[in-house]
Amino acid sequence: MAEWNVGTGKKKGLRKETEKAILIGIVTRDQTREQVDEYLDELEFLADTAGAKTMKRFVQKLPHPLNSTFVGKGKIEEIEQYIEIHEDIDMLIFDDDLTGKQTSILEEIFKRKIIDRSTLILDIFASRAQTAQAKTQVELAQMQYLLPRLRGLWDHLERQRGGIGMRGPGEQEIETDRRIVNDKISALKKKLKKIDLQNQTQRKNRGELIRVALVGYTNVGKSTIMNILSKSQVFAENKLFATLDTTVRKVVFGRMPFLLSDTVGFIRKLPHHLVESFKSTLDEVRESDIVVHVVDMSHPQYEDHIQTVNETLKSLNVESKPTLMVFNKLDVYRENYFDDLLDEVTREDLLKELFEKNQKQMDSPIIFISAQQKENMDTFREVLGNMVTKQYEIRYPYQKKTW
């Protein structure tokens, strides 16, 4: 079982040294092989963000994960053979959540660290947490993740089973640990509630400025856009969850001020308890007047990413807010999908077709930009500025504004 140390100096997450990992996924009845490969691509990016290097992937087709070992006997033997040859493998990362029992059995078989997607995401979140709110949210998510897995983790104390005394010597320890974890969860929730009240007071003190929230899938370029619009230095890099804490900046277009917030990125298969823990961080989205949904148009699965974000926004009851769809990384899209032999006219025609196709599918206005290359940023500012002006006119219908 992974040990987490939230905010303890340099010893954060998996970053002690580069560890070597194997990725493991299964193709169930509800998934295609292409979908699983996409999930594993994302899992590899998560592993890289956490500081682990992926050496090999193993995929098995099963109706559902096995209760004991997740994958079948034949696949376990195949993985064992690989590990025998490559003794420097440090961990096995599974693309779905494991139970405590599965983790214990797999660690016994492979004699390596066993990690699932949730553990990996929690590890990254722990290494990224900077503020008291983020650290508390991460710790709460960790405790909620740990609670249902306590029994599986204590299985090694319950090897001798029979009729009478079946509970085993580990039972009292399990109950004690469960009580400790439950108490910790209650304390963290109280602490988070107190922080939320403080944040609400801060938001009220910001006056009556229009609020704009940047949302989107993780690693789509929200922080880069934030830096350009607010002329500030928000941390941004090509990693998943580079931004964990919500950042708010005052932005002025001409003489028109508004508040711009950069929020944590979303991701597919994000653990439910993690979403619940971080809902308070997304209060900036709930209380915003305008939502800017940023999309990485260069990603082959960007439509799935849009759906993931829209589902999360729906769960926050903010899907009806005025929204601007910003398709970012236009430069990367051209590089990935346009042949070098294409002339400029043909390129523009293809982009126009793509724009019209997406505009038909969206209920919101859309714009193509490259934040990195600052392409179409003036048009972006103009469209966003018009949306902000409209919100001011709605809020102050009898007050003439001269921005």
Secondary structure, DSSP 8 states (H G I E B T S, - for coil): -----TT-TT--TTTTS-EEEEEEEEE-TT--HHHHHHHHHHHHHHHHHHTEEEEEEEEEE-SS-BTTTBS-HHHHHHHHHHHHH-TT--EEEESS---HHHHHHHHHHH-SEEEEHHHHHHHHHHHH--SHHHHHHHHHHHHHHHGGGHHHHTGGG--S--STTTT-TTHHHHHHHHHHHHHHHHHHHHHHHHHHHHHHHHHHTTTT--EEEEEEBTTSSHHHHHHHHHTS-----SSTTS--S-EEEEEEETTEEEEEEE---B-TT--HHHHHHTTTTTHHHHT-SEEEEEEETTSTTHHHHHHHHHHHHHHTT-TTS-EEEEEE-HHHHHHHHS-TT--HHHHHHHHHHHHHHHHHH-SS-EEE-BTTTTBTHHHHHHHHHHHHHHHHHHH-TTS----
